[in-house]
Amino acid sequence: MATIFTRIAAGEIPSYKCAENEDFYAFLDIAPLAKGHTLVIPKHVEDDYIFHLDEKTYSGLTAFARKVAIALREAVPCQRVGVAVLGMEVPHTHIHLVPLNSEADLDFRKPKLDLPADEMKQIADSILAAYEKL
């Protein structure tokens, strides 16, 4: 059975797309730590542990995430883009990219934001536009 992230990447479940290529997909987290909190996933590999990925997929995923992070920082002003790989909540490898202005911004225990759909769409569209310029 496909994971929820595989179904999102396939377009079966709606998402706020930030970037995509043949092998990888980036979309906004629906329970973000900060505006622009983005998830980056491999489309064709559902393993839940990043270090189980084959070398080509692992390298491709991190290169794709780097490009998304550059676009994210351009679209959402912040000091840095934080990276976290937890993989505990969905059994599909994913990288969290979180706009940071302090280290506390990457605390997954803090309350999540509840942003309106139009704002989520605007943020995703801004990241996608910046990504496509790279």
Backbone bond lengths (Angstrom), bond angles and torsions (degrees), N, CA, C in turn:
res aa  C-N    CA-C-N  psi(-1)  N-CA   C-N-CA  omega(-1)  CA-C   N-CA-C  phi
1 M - - - 1.459 - - 1.533 109.64 -
2 A 1.300 116.80 134.40 1.458 122.28 -177.69 1.527 110.79 -69.68
3 T 1.327 116.02 144.50 1.458 120.10 175.92 1.523 109.59 -73.54
4 I 1.320 115.53 164.71 1.464 119.94 177.35 1.528 110.67 -60.31
5 F 1.338 117.27 -34.57 1.469 119.64 179.75 1.526 111.51 -70.22
6 T 1.325 118.13 -36.93 1.466 120.80 175.95 1.524 109.10 -63.02
7 R 1.308 116.67 -41.29 1.468 121.22 179.95 1.532 110.81 -67.75
8 I 1.329 118.10 -35.32 1.462 121.23 175.43 1.530 109.80 -64.42
9 A 1.323 117.30 -49.12 1.467 121.48 -179.12 1.528 111.80 -61.54
10 A 1.340 116.60 -31.36 1.465 121.05 179.64 1.529 112.48 -81.14
11 G 1.328 117.22 -5.91 1.453 120.97 179.84 1.518 113.78 84.39
12 E 1.333 117.40 7.92 1.469 120.99 179.58 1.531 111.49 -75.54
13 I 1.326 115.94 -26.51 1.463 122.79 178.22 1.520 106.20 -123.96
14 P 1.334 118.23 131.26 1.465 120.15 -178.32 1.528 112.12 -63.30
15 S 1.330 114.96 149.46 1.463 120.64 176.81 1.516 108.56 -150.74
16 Y 1.308 115.14 169.42 1.459 122.24 174.49 1.523 107.34 -99.22
17 K 1.340 115.52 89.95 1.463 121.50 -174.31 1.523 110.91 -69.04
18 C 1.343 114.94 131.82 1.459 122.75 177.39 1.520 111.94 -107.75
19 A 1.334 117.78 -28.11 1.466 122.20 -178.61 1.520 108.38 -170.82
20 E 1.334 114.53 157.16 1.460 118.93 179.44 1.519 109.16 -163.08
21 N 1.326 114.72 145.40 1.453 121.14 165.75 1.529 106.93 -139.26
22 E 1.303 117.75 -168.39 1.464 121.10 -175.44 1.526 113.15 -60.51
23 D 1.328 116.76 -32.88 1.465 120.62 -172.14 1.525 116.05 -110.68
24 F 1.327 117.35 -16.41 1.465 120.33 -171.85 1.524 110.96 -136.77
25 Y 1.325 115.03 157.42 1.462 121.16 -176.57 1.524 108.47 -142.41
26 A 1.338 116.87 139.98 1.465 122.29 177.35 1.524 108.70 -126.93
27 F 1.317 116.04 136.00 1.465 121.31 -177.88 1.517 109.38 -150.30
28 L 1.334 115.40 157.34 1.457 119.58 179.83 1.516 111.64 -69.66
29 D 1.319 115.38 139.82 1.465 122.09 172.27 1.522 107.14 -69.39
30 I 1.327 117.97 131.76 1.462 120.27 -178.13 1.532 112.72 -78.35
31 A 1.327 117.24 -8.93 1.464 122.25 174.19 1.529 106.96 -128.45
32 P 1.340 116.25 69.81 1.467 120.12 -170.42 1.528 114.78 -74.92
33 L 1.329 114.34 150.25 1.461 121.13 170.45 1.525 110.29 -76.49
34 A 1.339 116.41 -30.45 1.466 123.04 -178.55 1.523 108.02 -150.68
35 K 1.311 116.64 158.47 1.460 119.83 175.45 1.521 108.80 -58.26
36 G 1.329 115.84 127.39 1.455 120.97 -179.43 1.514 115.00 96.42
37 H 1.318 118.48 -1.80 1.474 122.50 178.55 1.536 108.03 -54.78
38 T 1.313 115.82 116.64 1.463 122.71 -171.64 1.517 110.85 -119.67
39 L 1.330 116.09 142.97 1.463 122.71 174.40 1.523 108.54 -107.39
40 V 1.322 115.89 138.41 1.467 122.41 -179.70 1.525 107.32 -122.18
41 I 1.340 115.76 127.62 1.470 120.22 -174.77 1.522 111.98 -134.38
42 P 1.329 116.84 153.70 1.465 119.42 165.97 1.523 107.95 -78.42
43 K 1.322 116.94 140.18 1.471 120.30 -178.62 1.524 113.20 -77.26
44 H 1.312 117.02 -34.55 1.466 120.14 -167.09 1.527 114.40 -109.17
45 V 1.329 117.38 2.23 1.463 121.04 -178.89 1.524 107.16 -125.92
46 E 1.329 116.31 123.71 1.457 120.66 -175.54 1.522 114.12 -104.23
47 D 1.304 118.70 8.30 1.465 120.35 -179.63 1.527 109.79 -58.03
48 D 1.320 117.07 141.86 1.461 119.76 -175.41 1.530 114.28 -91.15
49 Y 1.320 118.15 5.65 1.464 120.45 -177.72 1.521 109.23 -130.20
50 I 1.321 116.25 118.17 1.465 121.47 -172.53 1.530 112.41 -56.36
51 F 1.317 117.72 -33.27 1.467 119.79 -177.21 1.527 113.03 -81.83
52 H 1.331 117.30 0.31 1.462 121.31 170.04 1.527 111.73 -87.92
53 L 1.332 116.90 -13.54 1.465 120.07 -179.35 1.524 110.53 -63.48
54 D 1.329 115.71 146.12 1.462 117.93 173.61 1.530 107.99 -67.79
55 E 1.314 115.97 160.97 1.465 121.03 -172.81 1.528 112.63 -59.06
56 K 1.324 117.58 -40.68 1.468 120.73 -179.26 1.533 110.73 -63.89
57 T 1.327 117.99 -44.87 1.457 121.22 179.83 1.525 110.71 -67.15
58 Y 1.322 116.68 -43.23 1.467 120.81 179.13 1.529 110.78 -60.11
59 S 1.327 116.56 -49.07 1.467 120.64 -179.89 1.519 111.29 -63.42
60 G 1.337 116.84 -42.08 1.453 120.61 178.68 1.514 112.81 -64.15
61 L 1.334 115.94 -40.76 1.457 120.86 179.38 1.526 110.87 -63.48
62 T 1.312 117.32 -45.19 1.464 119.25 -178.41 1.527 111.05 -69.38
63 A 1.323 118.51 -35.78 1.470 120.89 177.14 1.531 110.35 -66.43
64 F 1.329 116.35 -42.16 1.464 120.61 177.58 1.535 109.89 -63.38
65 A 1.333 117.67 -45.06 1.465 122.03 179.56 1.529 110.73 -60.64
66 R 1.321 117.44 -37.75 1.472 120.91 177.90 1.521 110.50 -60.67
67 K 1.325 116.68 -46.18 1.464 121.02 -179.99 1.532 110.56 -64.84
68 V 1.316 117.41 -40.63 1.463 121.11 177.48 1.530 109.87 -63.85
69 A 1.326 117.62 -41.22 1.469 121.33 179.60 1.531 111.24 -62.46
70 I 1.325 117.33 -38.96 1.469 120.94 177.17 1.527 109.61 -62.74
71 A 1.324 116.90 -45.00 1.467 121.18 178.35 1.523 110.97 -65.32
72 L 1.322 116.50 -41.18 1.462 121.63 179.83 1.524 110.87 -59.75
73 R 1.313 116.80 -45.07 1.475 120.45 -179.23 1.524 111.37 -65.39
74 E 1.312 116.85 -32.69 1.459 119.89 176.59 1.534 110.94 -71.30
75 A 1.315 117.09 -39.06 1.463 121.76 -176.05 1.524 113.49 -80.09
76 V 1.322 116.77 -32.74 1.463 122.23 -177.34 1.527 107.69 -123.68
77 P 1.321 117.47 100.91 1.465 119.42 -177.47 1.534 111.95 -55.00
78 C 1.327 114.74 128.83 1.454 121.16 179.62 1.525 108.01 -162.60
79 Q 1.334 116.82 166.14 1.464 120.15 178.02 1.515 111.48 -73.64
80 R 1.319 116.89 -39.88 1.464 122.47 -179.28 1.520 108.80 -151.76
81 V 1.319 114.81 169.09 1.456 120.73 169.80 1.524 106.36 -112.10
82 G 1.313 115.79 117.76 1.456 121.11 179.00 1.519 110.59 -81.67
83 V 1.321 114.46 153.83 1.462 121.57 -178.77 1.526 108.52 -124.91
84 A 1.338 115.22 132.50 1.461 119.94 175.06 1.522 108.70 -139.84
85 V 1.328 114.94 138.24 1.454 121.13 174.43 1.523 106.05 -125.01
86 L 1.309 115.03 101.61 1.462 120.14 -177.78 1.522 110.39 -106.49
87 G 1.328 115.49 -55.20 1.453 120.80 175.32 1.510 116.10 65.56
88 M 1.295 117.70 23.43 1.457 119.79 -177.14 1.530 112.53 -92.56
89 E 1.325 117.80 -26.82 1.456 119.70 -172.07 1.530 114.57 -92.67
90 V 1.318 118.64 -27.32 1.467 122.45 177.20 1.530 107.49 -129.76
91 P 1.322 118.92 128.87 1.465 120.94 -176.32 1.539 112.68 -78.67
92 H 1.329 115.17 59.82 1.463 122.55 179.89 1.534 105.65 -152.99
93 T 1.310 117.59 123.96 1.459 120.47 -179.01 1.524 110.20 -49.72
94 H 1.333 115.75 131.44 1.454 120.31 175.98 1.524 110.13 -153.71
95 I 1.312 113.26 146.94 1.459 121.79 178.28 1.526 107.59 -109.67
96 H 1.326 116.45 130.51 1.457 121.87 173.89 1.523 108.22 -90.36
97 L 1.325 117.12 129.27 1.461 123.07 171.34 1.527 106.32 -114.70
98 V 1.330 116.45 118.57 1.460 120.83 -173.11 1.526 109.94 -126.00
99 P 1.343 117.66 121.81 1.460 119.87 174.29 1.532 110.09 -59.86
100 L 1.320 115.97 131.62 1.466 121.06 -176.52 1.522 112.09 -123.53
101 N 1.313 114.82 139.55 1.457 121.55 167.07 1.521 110.11 -121.40
102 S 1.336 116.01 -8.24 1.464 122.40 172.49 1.528 107.25 -156.80
103 E 1.309 116.86 163.04 1.462 120.42 178.46 1.528 111.58 -62.72
104 A 1.316 117.59 -29.32 1.463 121.64 -179.47 1.528 112.05 -63.89
105 D 1.334 117.19 -20.21 1.467 120.99 -179.77 1.528 112.59 -66.57
106 L 1.332 117.33 -14.81 1.459 121.19 -178.57 1.535 111.64 -105.08
107 D 1.320 116.38 25.62 1.458 122.00 179.02 1.524 108.96 -91.93
108 F 1.328 117.25 107.19 1.453 121.94 -176.66 1.530 112.87 -72.16
109 R 1.323 118.03 -6.36 1.463 121.13 178.00 1.528 112.05 -84.74
110 K 1.325 117.08 -16.62 1.465 118.97 -177.12 1.527 110.61 -75.58
111 P 1.331 117.23 158.69 1.469 120.47 -179.43 1.539 111.04 -59.36
112 K 1.314 115.10 141.91 1.467 120.86 179.82 1.526 109.56 -83.83
113 L 1.315 115.82 155.18 1.458 121.26 177.20 1.527 109.74 -77.71
114 D 1.297 115.75 152.91 1.465 122.48 174.27 1.524 106.35 -124.69
115 L 1.331 115.94 91.33 1.458 121.14 -174.91 1.526 110.51 -95.67
116 P 1.335 117.32 145.63 1.460 119.74 177.75 1.533 111.06 -66.13
117 A 1.327 115.49 153.24 1.471 121.51 -176.72 1.521 112.26 -56.79
118 D 1.331 117.73 -40.28 1.469 119.02 -178.63 1.526 111.56 -65.74
119 E 1.313 117.55 -34.79 1.465 120.40 177.30 1.532 110.55 -71.20
120 M 1.319 117.51 -40.64 1.473 120.75 176.45 1.525 110.06 -59.60
121 K 1.329 116.98 -44.84 1.460 120.81 179.78 1.524 111.01 -62.43
122 Q 1.323 117.00 -42.71 1.474 120.89 179.96 1.526 110.29 -62.93
123 I 1.310 118.34 -42.36 1.466 122.09 179.19 1.526 109.91 -64.34
124 A 1.331 117.10 -48.52 1.471 120.94 179.59 1.523 110.92 -60.15
125 D 1.324 117.12 -44.18 1.466 120.62 179.26 1.526 111.57 -62.33
126 S 1.331 117.15 -37.27 1.468 121.05 178.58 1.527 111.38 -66.75
127 I 1.321 116.34 -41.68 1.469 120.13 178.18 1.524 109.66 -65.89
128 L 1.330 117.13 -45.10 1.469 121.09 179.80 1.530 110.91 -60.70
129 A 1.318 118.06 -42.76 1.468 121.35 178.92 1.527 110.60 -62.35
130 A 1.325 116.97 -42.66 1.476 120.19 177.65 1.516 110.97 -66.26
131 Y 1.328 117.22 -39.29 1.469 121.87 178.75 1.523 110.17 -62.15
132 E 1.310 116.85 -44.41 1.466 120.52 -177.00 1.520 112.86 -68.13
133 K 1.327 118.43 -18.48 1.473 122.12 176.57 1.528 112.13 -80.85
134 L 1.315 116.92 -18.33 1.475 120.65 -176.43 1.518 111.77 -76.30
